[in-house]
Amino acid sequence: MELTQDKIELIEKLIRNDRKFVNNEDLYEDFFNEMCKRSMPIVNTITSDATLEAYLRKIATTSIINVLKDSGRLRRTREGYSSVKNIPLNNEESETSVNYSNAKIQYNIIDFESNPEDIAVKNEILQKVIDALYSVNNAEPDKQYLRIYKLRYDEGMTQKEIAQELNLSQAEISKRLFKLMEKVKKAFN
């Protein structure tokens, strides 16, 4: 399976637009190869351009992080990933204070992992999933797909607990969850 030129150009654009690409341009080929390896199995099956771009954006971020970790330029901390050039702050809280001669300076650490673009993509994908859930549930209301979904993923109940709640067998709940996910995948593409 090969990538078409438009998909190659999209991959290149996403890599170059990722904020971790700055100061790591020498690893471009590694980023590109890692991203192609990760995206090949599914890239030609997604028909929607917006869905493809959202999917590839996530893969770009993951691929770049993996290459940077493997090359020793990024390390994992409790708060997430940080460049090996950064000096870690030795504190347990998200607020840091420094005392310079009776003057107390306080500042909050900013979370750069949640940039507006990532939030917009996540919201768009989430809205598509929600729309698909409601359409599947409306098509077969007797299967209670939406209720099962909410019990499983919103309330964190096990399949056994859901079965007791709805007076069904655990196998039936498992089947319905599987069918629901298959139908959402179909509606999503």
LUMDREN-902841 format. One line per field, with one value per atom (N, C-alpha, C): chain; atom name; residue in one letter; residue number from 1; z, x, y. Coordinates in steps of 0.05 Angstrom, whole numbers, plus 5000, padded with zeros to 4 digits. Atoms other than C-alpha are relative to their C-alpha. Layout:
chain A_...
atom CA_...
res a_...
n NUM_...
pz Z_...
px X_...
py Y_...
END
This chain:
chain A_A_A_A_A_A_A_A_A_A_A_A_A_A_A_A_A_A_A_A_A_A_A_A_A_A_A_A_A_A_A_A_A_A_A_A_A_A_A_A_A_A_A_A_A_A_A_A_A_A_A_A_A_A_A_A_A_A_A_A_A_A_A_A_A_A_A_A_A_A_A_A_A_A_A_A_A_A_A_A_A_A_A_A_A_A_A_A_A_A_A_A_A_A_A_A_A_A_A_A_A_A_A_A_A_A_A_A_A_A_A_A_A_A_A_A_A_A_A_A_A_A_A_A_A_A_A_A_A_A_A_A_A_A_A_A_A_A_A_A_A_A_A_A_A_A_A_A_A_A_A_A_A_A_A_A_A_A_A_A_A_A_A_A_A_A_A_A_A_A_A_A_A_A_A_A_A_A_A_A_A_A_A_A_A_A_A_A_A_A_A_A_A_A_A_A_A_A_A_A_A_A_A_A_A_A_A_A_A_A_A_A_A_A_A_A_A_A_A_A_A_A_A_A_A_A_A_A_A_A_A_A_A_A_A_A_A_A_A_A_A_A_A_A_A_A_A_A_A_A_A_A_A_A_A_A_A_A_A_A_A_A_A_A_A_A_A_A_A_A_A_A_A_A_A_A_A_A_A_A_A_A_A_A_A_A_A_A_A_A_A_A_A_A_A_A_A_A_A_A_A_A_A_A_A_A_A_A_A_A_A_A_A_A_A_A_A_A_A_A_A_A_A_A_A_A_A_A_A_A_A_A_A_A_A_A_A_A_A_A_A_A_A_A_A_A_A_A_A_A_A_A_A_A_A_A_A_A_A_A_A_A_A_A_A_A_A_A_A_A_A_A_A_A_A_A_A_A_A_A_A_A_A_A_A_A_A_A_A_A_A_A_A_A_A_A_A_A_A_A_A_A_A_A_A_A_A_A_A_A_A_A_A_A_A_A_A_A_A_A_A_A_A_A_A_A_A_A_A_A_A_A_A_A_A_A_A_A_A_A_A_A_A_A_A_A_A_A_A_A_A_A_A_A_A_A_A_A_A_A_A_A_A_A_A_A_A_A_A_A_A_A_A_A_A_A_A_A_A_A_A_A_A_A_A_A_A_A_A_A_A_A_A_A_A_A_A_A_A_A_A_A_A_A_A_A_A_A_A_A_A_A_A_A_A_A_A_A_A_A_A_A_A_A_A_A_A_A_A_A_A_A_A_A_A_A_A_A_A_A_A_A_A_A_A_A_A_A_A_A_A_A_A_A_A_A_A_A_A_A_A_A_A_A_A_A_A
atom N_CA_C_N_CA_C_N_CA_C_N_CA_C_N_CA_C_N_CA_C_N_CA_C_N_CA_C_N_CA_C_N_CA_C_N_CA_C_N_CA_C_N_CA_C_N_CA_C_N_CA_C_N_CA_C_N_CA_C_N_CA_C_N_CA_C_N_CA_C_N_CA_C_N_CA_C_N_CA_C_N_CA_C_N_CA_C_N_CA_C_N_CA_C_N_CA_C_N_CA_C_N_CA_C_N_CA_C_N_CA_C_N_CA_C_N_CA_C_N_CA_C_N_CA_C_N_CA_C_N_CA_C_N_CA_C_N_CA_C_N_CA_C_N_CA_C_N_CA_C_N_CA_C_N_CA_C_N_CA_C_N_CA_C_N_CA_C_N_CA_C_N_CA_C_N_CA_C_N_CA_C_N_CA_C_N_CA_C_N_CA_C_N_CA_C_N_CA_C_N_CA_C_N_CA_C_N_CA_C_N_CA_C_N_CA_C_N_CA_C_N_CA_C_N_CA_C_N_CA_C_N_CA_C_N_CA_C_N_CA_C_N_CA_C_N_CA_C_N_CA_C_N_CA_C_N_CA_C_N_CA_C_N_CA_C_N_CA_C_N_CA_C_N_CA_C_N_CA_C_N_CA_C_N_CA_C_N_CA_C_N_CA_C_N_CA_C_N_CA_C_N_CA_C_N_CA_C_N_CA_C_N_CA_C_N_CA_C_N_CA_C_N_CA_C_N_CA_C_N_CA_C_N_CA_C_N_CA_C_N_CA_C_N_CA_C_N_CA_C_N_CA_C_N_CA_C_N_CA_C_N_CA_C_N_CA_C_N_CA_C_N_CA_C_N_CA_C_N_CA_C_N_CA_C_N_CA_C_N_CA_C_N_CA_C_N_CA_C_N_CA_C_N_CA_C_N_CA_C_N_CA_C_N_CA_C_N_CA_C_N_CA_C_N_CA_C_N_CA_C_N_CA_C_N_CA_C_N_CA_C_N_CA_C_N_CA_C_N_CA_C_N_CA_C_N_CA_C_N_CA_C_N_CA_C_N_CA_C_N_CA_C_N_CA_C_N_CA_C_N_CA_C_N_CA_C_N_CA_C_N_CA_C_N_CA_C_N_CA_C_N_CA_C_N_CA_C_N_CA_C_N_CA_C_N_CA_C_N_CA_C_N_CA_C_N_CA_C_N_CA_C_N_CA_C_N_CA_C_N_CA_C_N_CA_C_N_CA_C_N_CA_C_N_CA_C_N_CA_C_N_CA_C_N_CA_C_N_CA_C_N_CA_C_N_CA_C_N_CA_C_N_CA_C_N_CA_C_N_CA_C_N_CA_C_N_CA_C_N_CA_C_N_CA_C_N_CA_C_N_CA_C_N_CA_C_N_CA_C_N_CA_C_N_CA_C_N_CA_C_N_CA_C_N_CA_C_N_CA_C_N_CA_C_N_CA_C_N_CA_C_N_CA_C_N_CA_C_N_CA_C
res m_m_m_e_e_e_l_l_l_t_t_t_q_q_q_d_d_d_k_k_k_i_i_i_e_e_e_l_l_l_i_i_i_e_e_e_k_k_k_l_l_l_i_i_i_r_r_r_n_n_n_d_d_d_r_r_r_k_k_k_f_f_f_v_v_v_n_n_n_n_n_n_e_e_e_d_d_d_l_l_l_y_y_y_e_e_e_d_d_d_f_f_f_f_f_f_n_n_n_e_e_e_m_m_m_c_c_c_k_k_k_r_r_r_s_s_s_m_m_m_p_p_p_i_i_i_v_v_v_n_n_n_t_t_t_i_i_i_t_t_t_s_s_s_d_d_d_a_a_a_t_t_t_l_l_l_e_e_e_a_a_a_y_y_y_l_l_l_r_r_r_k_k_k_i_i_i_a_a_a_t_t_t_t_t_t_s_s_s_i_i_i_i_i_i_n_n_n_v_v_v_l_l_l_k_k_k_d_d_d_s_s_s_g_g_g_r_r_r_l_l_l_r_r_r_r_r_r_t_t_t_r_r_r_e_e_e_g_g_g_y_y_y_s_s_s_s_s_s_v_v_v_k_k_k_n_n_n_i_i_i_p_p_p_l_l_l_n_n_n_n_n_n_e_e_e_e_e_e_s_s_s_e_e_e_t_t_t_s_s_s_v_v_v_n_n_n_y_y_y_s_s_s_n_n_n_a_a_a_k_k_k_i_i_i_q_q_q_y_y_y_n_n_n_i_i_i_i_i_i_d_d_d_f_f_f_e_e_e_s_s_s_n_n_n_p_p_p_e_e_e_d_d_d_i_i_i_a_a_a_v_v_v_k_k_k_n_n_n_e_e_e_i_i_i_l_l_l_q_q_q_k_k_k_v_v_v_i_i_i_d_d_d_a_a_a_l_l_l_y_y_y_s_s_s_v_v_v_n_n_n_n_n_n_a_a_a_e_e_e_p_p_p_d_d_d_k_k_k_q_q_q_y_y_y_l_l_l_r_r_r_i_i_i_y_y_y_k_k_k_l_l_l_r_r_r_y_y_y_d_d_d_e_e_e_g_g_g_m_m_m_t_t_t_q_q_q_k_k_k_e_e_e_i_i_i_a_a_a_q_q_q_e_e_e_l_l_l_n_n_n_l_l_l_s_s_s_q_q_q_a_a_a_e_e_e_i_i_i_s_s_s_k_k_k_r_r_r_l_l_l_f_f_f_k_k_k_l_l_l_m_m_m_e_e_e_k_k_k_v_v_v_k_k_k_k_k_k_a_a_a_f_f_f_n_n_n
n 1_1_1_2_2_2_3_3_3_4_4_4_5_5_5_6_6_6_7_7_7_8_8_8_9_9_9_10_10_10_11_11_11_12_12_12_13_13_13_14_14_14_15_15_15_16_16_16_17_17_17_18_18_18_19_19_19_20_20_20_21_21_21_22_22_22_23_23_23_24_24_24_25_25_25_26_26_26_27_27_27_28_28_28_29_29_29_30_30_30_31_31_31_32_32_32_33_33_33_34_34_34_35_35_35_36_36_36_37_37_37_38_38_38_39_39_39_40_40_40_41_41_41_42_42_42_43_43_43_44_44_44_45_45_45_46_46_46_47_47_47_48_48_48_49_49_49_50_50_50_51_51_51_52_52_52_53_53_53_54_54_54_55_55_55_56_56_56_57_57_57_58_58_58_59_59_59_60_60_60_61_61_61_62_62_62_63_63_63_64_64_64_65_65_65_66_66_66_67_67_67_68_68_68_69_69_69_70_70_70_71_71_71_72_72_72_73_73_73_74_74_74_75_75_75_76_76_76_77_77_77_78_78_78_79_79_79_80_80_80_81_81_81_82_82_82_83_83_83_84_84_84_85_85_85_86_86_86_87_87_87_88_88_88_89_89_89_90_90_90_91_91_91_92_92_92_93_93_93_94_94_94_95_95_95_96_96_96_97_97_97_98_98_98_99_99_99_100_100_100_101_101_101_102_102_102_103_103_103_104_104_104_105_105_105_106_106_106_107_107_107_108_108_108_109_109_109_110_110_110_111_111_111_112_112_112_113_113_113_114_114_114_115_115_115_116_116_116_117_117_117_118_118_118_119_119_119_120_120_120_121_121_121_122_122_122_123_123_123_124_124_124_125_125_125_126_126_126_127_127_127_128_128_128_129_129_129_130_130_130_131_131_131_132_132_132_133_133_133_134_134_134_135_135_135_136_136_136_137_137_137_138_138_138_139_139_139_140_140_140_141_141_141_142_142_142_143_143_143_144_144_144_145_145_145_146_146_146_147_147_147_148_148_148_149_149_149_150_150_150_151_151_151_152_152_152_153_153_153_154_154_154_155_155_155_156_156_156_157_157_157_158_158_158_159_159_159_160_160_160_161_161_161_162_162_162_163_163_163_164_164_164_165_165_165_166_166_166_167_167_167_168_168_168_169_169_169_170_170_170_171_171_171_172_172_172_173_173_173_174_174_174_175_175_175_176_176_176_177_177_177_178_178_178_179_179_179_180_180_180_181_181_181_182_182_182_183_183_183_184_184_184_185_185_185_186_186_186_187_187_187_188_188_188_189_189_189
pz 5000_5000_5000_5002_4981_5007_4993_5003_4974_5023_4950_5007_4996_4940_5019_4982_4975_5029_4972_5037_5010_4993_5036_5007_4994_5033_5026_4975_5090_5024_4979_5132_5005_4998_5117_5013_4988_5135_5030_4971_5201_5016_4986_5220_5004_4999_5204_5018_4984_5241_5030_4972_5305_5015_4985_5359_5009_4993_5377_4977_5023_5307_5000_4998_5321_5016_4989_5339_4998_5005_5318_4970_5028_5243_4988_5010_5235_5002_4997_5255_4982_5017_5200_4988_5013_5163_5020_4980_5227_5008_4994_5243_4977_5023_5173_4998_5001_5173_5022_4978_5242_4995_5005_5222_4978_5022_5157_5011_4989_5195_5017_4983_5245_4986_5013_5196_4977_5023_5139_5002_4999_5165_4996_5000_5167_4982_5014_5126_4975_5025_5061_5005_4995_5096_5009_4991_5123_4976_5024_5072_5005_4993_5108_5003_4998_5099_5028_4973_5166_5020_4982_5202_4995_5007_5165_5012_4990_5184_5031_4971_5257_5009_4993_5259_4996_5006_5226_5019_4981_5272_5026_4976_5332_4996_5006_5299_4998_5003_5283_5028_4973_5356_5013_4988_5380_4987_5015_5326_5008_4993_5342_5028_4972_5417_5001_4999_5405_4989_5011_5360_5018_4981_5409_5025_4977_5467_4992_5009_5427_4994_5006_5407_5025_4975_5480_5003_4998_5469_5017_4985_5510_5022_4978_5577_5013_4987_5614_5029_4972_5680_5010_4989_5727_4987_5012_5693_4970_5029_5622_4989_5013_5574_5001_5001_5577_4986_5014_5537_5020_4982_5566_5005_4996_5559_5022_4979_5609_5027_4973_5681_5016_4986_5723_5025_4975_5779_5022_4978_5845_5018_4984_5870_4996_5002_5883_4990_5008_5865_4973_5025_5801_5003_4996_5832_5013_4990_5845_5012_4989_5889_5005_4996_5894_5019_4981_5950_4995_5004_5931_5019_4980_5990_5008_4989_6023_4978_5021_5955_4992_5007_5941_4972_5027_5868_4996_5005_5849_4971_5027_5781_4997_5006_5753_4976_5022_5707_4979_5021_5640_4987_5013_5608_4970_5028_5536_4984_5014_5520_4989_5008_5512_4983_5017_5454_4987_5011_5421_4977_5023_5358_5008_4990_5396_5012_4987_5436_4979_5022_5372_4986_5014_5339_5018_4981_5402_5001_4998_5406_4975_5025_5332_4999_5000_5339_5020_4979_5404_4990_5010_5370_4980_5020_5313_5014_4985_5363_5013_4986_5402_4980_5021_5338_4991_5009_5317_5022_4977_5387_4999_5000_5384_4976_5023_5313_5002_4996_5330_5021_4979_5393_4989_5011_5355_4980_5019_5302_5014_4986_5354_5030_4972_5419_5020_4981_5448_5009_4992_5451_5022_4979_5500_4998_5005_5468_5016_4986_5497_5030_4971_5567_5008_4995_5564_4997_5004_5537_5025_4977_5593_5026_4976_5647_4999_5003_5619_5001_5003_5601_5016_4983_5640_5030_4972_5705_5007_4995_5697_5011_4991_5712_4983_5015_5693_4984_5015_5644_5018_4981_5701_5015_4985_5740_4982_5019_5677_4996_5004_5666_5024_4977_5737_5000_5001_5729_4980_5021_5664_4998_5000_5681_4974_5023_5623_5007_4994_5618_4993_5005_5619_4971_5028_5551_4981_5017_5522_5001_4997_5549_4983_5015_5519_4970_5028_5452_4991_5007_5452_4999_5000_5470_4975_5025_5413_4976_5023_5364_4999_4999_5387_4989_5009_5376_4970_5029_5307_4984_5013_5288_5001_4997_5314_4980_5019_5273_4972_5026_5211_4995_5003_5223_4999_4999_5237_4974_5026_5170_4979
px 5017_5000_5018_4984_5028_4983_5013_5012_4998_5002_4986_5014_4984_5022_4986_5014_4967_5002_4997_4973_5028_4972_5048_5004_4998_5042_4986_5014_4991_5018_4982_5039_5023_4977_5097_4991_5010_5054_4995_5006_5031_5026_4974_5103_5012_4987_5129_4984_5016_5071_4999_4999_5081_5021_4982_5113_5025_4976_5162_5020_4982_5191_5021_4981_5224_5024_4974_5298_5006_4995_5292_4997_5003_5291_5018_4982_5350_4989_5013_5305_4975_5024_5253_4995_5004_5265_4991_5009_5258_4971_5028_5193_4982_5016_5167_4997_5000_5186_4982_5016_5155_4970_5028_5091_4988_5010_5084_4996_5003_5096_4975_5023_5042_4973_5026_4990_4993_5006_4996_4976_5022_4947_4972_5027_4888_4997_5002_4904_4983_5016_4872_4972_5027_4809_4982_5015_4788_4992_5010_4744_4997_5004_4732_5027_4975_4787_5005_4998_4773_5008_4994_4775_5029_4973_4839_5021_4982_4873_5002_5000_4852_5015_4986_4877_5030_4972_4943_5014_4989_4953_5008_4995_4949_5024_4977_4997_5026_4976_5045_5012_4991_5048_5013_4990_5058_5027_4975_5111_5023_4978_5151_5009_4992_5149_5017_4985_5172_5029_4973_5230_5017_4985_5251_5009_4992_5250_5022_4980_5289_5027_4975_5341_5012_4990_5349_4995_5005_5321_4976_5025_5258_5000_5002_5246_4972_5027_5183_5004_5001_5168_4972_5027_5109_4980_5018_5079_4996_5001_5089_5027_4974_5146_5014_4985_5201_5026_4975_5262_5023_4977_5328_5015_4987_5351_4987_5014_5298_5011_4992_5317_4975_5025_5265_4997_5007_5230_4996_5003_5234_4977_5023_5164_4978_5021_5103_4974_5025_5050_5003_4999_5031_5007_4993_5046_5027_4973_5117_5004_4993_5143_5030_4972_5212_5003_4996_5237_5027_4976_5288_5000_4997_5307_4973_5026_5238_4979_5020_5203_4991_5010_5158_4987_5010_5145_4987_5015_5092_4992_5010_5074_4989_5012_5032_5014_4989_5061_4979_5020_5026_5002_5002_5003_4999_4998_5026_4989_5010_4999_4972_5027_4928_4999_5001_4936_4972_5027_4873_4994_5004_4883_4993_5006_4885_4973_5026_4824_4978_5020_4786_4997_5001_4804_4986_5013_4784_4970_5028_4718_4985_5013_4703_4996_5002_4717_4979_5020_4677_4972_5026_4618_4990_5007_4620_4992_5007_4620_4973_5026_4562_4977_5021_4521_4995_5003_4535_4986_5013_4515_4970_5029_4448_4986_5014_4433_4997_5002_4449_4978_5021_4406_4972_5027_4348_4991_5007_4351_4989_5009_4342_4997_5003_4315_4996_5005_4296_5027_4974_4371_5013_4990_4384_5030_4971_4452_5010_4990_4457_5002_5000_4439_5024_4978_4490_5027_4975_4543_5005_4997_4530_5008_4993_4532_5029_4973_4596_5022_4979_4636_4998_5003_4606_5001_5001_4593_5021_4978_4649_4991_5010_4606_5011_4991_4630_4976_5021_4591_4982_5016_4567_4981_5017_4541_4978_5020_4505_4979_5019_4474_4981_5017_4447_4980_5016_4421_4977_5020_4384_4986_5012_4363_5005_4992_4402_5025_4976_4459_5024_4974_4531_5008_4993_4540_4985_5017_4483_5011_4988_4514_5026_4975_4581_4994_5007_4548_4990_5011_4510_5022_4978_4573_5017_4984_4611_4985_5016_4554_4999_5001_4549_5026_4974_4624_5003_4998_4620_4983_5018_4560_5011_4988_4595_5023_4978_4657_4990_5011_4614_4989_5011_4578_5022_4978_4644_5014_4988_4673_4980
py 4977_5000_5025_4976_5068_5024_4975_5138_5017_4982_5187_5026_4975_5253_5019_4981_5293_4992_5010_5249_5004_4995_5255_5030_4971_5331_5007_4994_5331_4991_5010_5289_5019_4980_5337_5025_4975_5397_4996_5004_5367_4997_5002_5349_5028_4973_5419_5019_4982_5452_4992_5009_5412_5017_4982_5456_4986_5015_5401_4997_5002_5403_5022_4978_5470_4991_5007_5460_4970_5029_5387_4993_5003_5397_4978_5020_5350_4972_5026_5292_4997_5000_5306_4973_5026_5241_4978_5019_5201_5005_4993_5238_4989_5008_5225_4969_5029_5151_4988_5010_5139_5005_4993_5175_4982_5017_5135_4972_5027_5070_4997_5001_5087_5005_4993_5114_4982_5016_5064_4981_5019_5012_5012_4989_5061_5024_4974_5123_4998_5003_5096_4991_5009_5072_5023_4976_5141_5016_4985_5177_5030_4972_5243_5014_4985_5295_5011_4988_5327_4978_5023_5259_4991_5009_5240_5020_4981_5305_4999_5002_5299_4975_5025_5227_5003_4996_5245_5020_4980_5305_4986_5014_5259_4981_5018_5209_5016_4983_5266_5006_4994_5286_4976_5024_5215_4992_5008_5200_5018_4981_5263_4995_5006_5248_4975_5025_5177_5003_4996_5198_5017_4984_5252_4985_5017_5202_4981_5019_5151_5013_4987_5203_5014_4989_5226_5030_4971_5296_5006_4996_5286_4979_5019_5254_5002_5002_5233_5009_4992_5268_4995_5004_5265_5018_4981_5325_4996_5004_5299_4998_5001_5305_5027_4975_5357_4996_5001_5373_4995_5004_5349_5025_4974_5421_5016_4985_5445_4992_5005_5451_4994_5007_5414_5016_4986_5451_4979_5019_5414_5009_4993_5424_4979_5019_5382_5012_4986_5434_5012_4987_5468_5030_4972_5536_5000_4998_5556_5028_4973_5612_5001_4995_5641_5024_4978_5685_5013_4985_5737_5024_4978_5782_5011_4991_5789_5005_4996_5795_4972_5026_5736_5001_5001_5720_4973_5025_5669_5000_5003_5642_4972_5026_5585_4988_5014_5533_4997_5002_5535_4972_5026_5470_5004_4996_5473_4976_5024_5403_5005_4996_5431_5026_4976_5480_5001_4997_5507_4982_5017_5467_4972_5027_5401_4998_5000_5420_5001_4999_5438_4974_5026_5372_4980_5018_5333_5005_4993_5370_4991_5008_5357_4970_5029_5283_4991_5007_5279_5005_4993_5313_4979_5021_5262_4974_5024_5205_5002_4995_5235_4998_5001_5245_4971_5028_5173_4984_5014_5147_5005_4994_5183_4989_5011_5161_4969_5029_5088_4994_5004_5093_5005_4994_5125_4979_5020_5071_4974_5024_5015_5007_4991_5046_4977_5023_4977_4988_5011_4959_5016_4983_5016_5006_4995_5031_5024_4976_5101_4996_5005_5079_4982_5018_5022_5015_4984_5070_5018_4982_5120_4985_5016_5066_4990_5011_5037_5021_4981_5098_5026_4976_5156_4993_5008_5119_4979_5019_5068_4973_5025_5008_4977_5024_4938_4989_5013_4896_4984_5016_4852_5018_4981_4913_5011_4990_4939_4978_5022_4870_4998_5000_4871_5023_4976_4942_4998_5002_4926_4973_5027_4855_4985_5015_4826_4983_5016_4776_5016_4986_4799_4996_5005_4766_5018_4983_4807_5029_4973_4872_5001_5001_4852_5001_5000_4838_5027_4974_4904_5022_4980_4944_4996_5005_4910_5010_4991_4923_5030_4971_4995_5012_4989_5007_4995_5005_4974_5020_4982_5018_5029_4973_5081_5003_4999_5064_5003_4998_5055_5028_4973_5121_5021_4981_5156_5002_4999_5137_5007
END
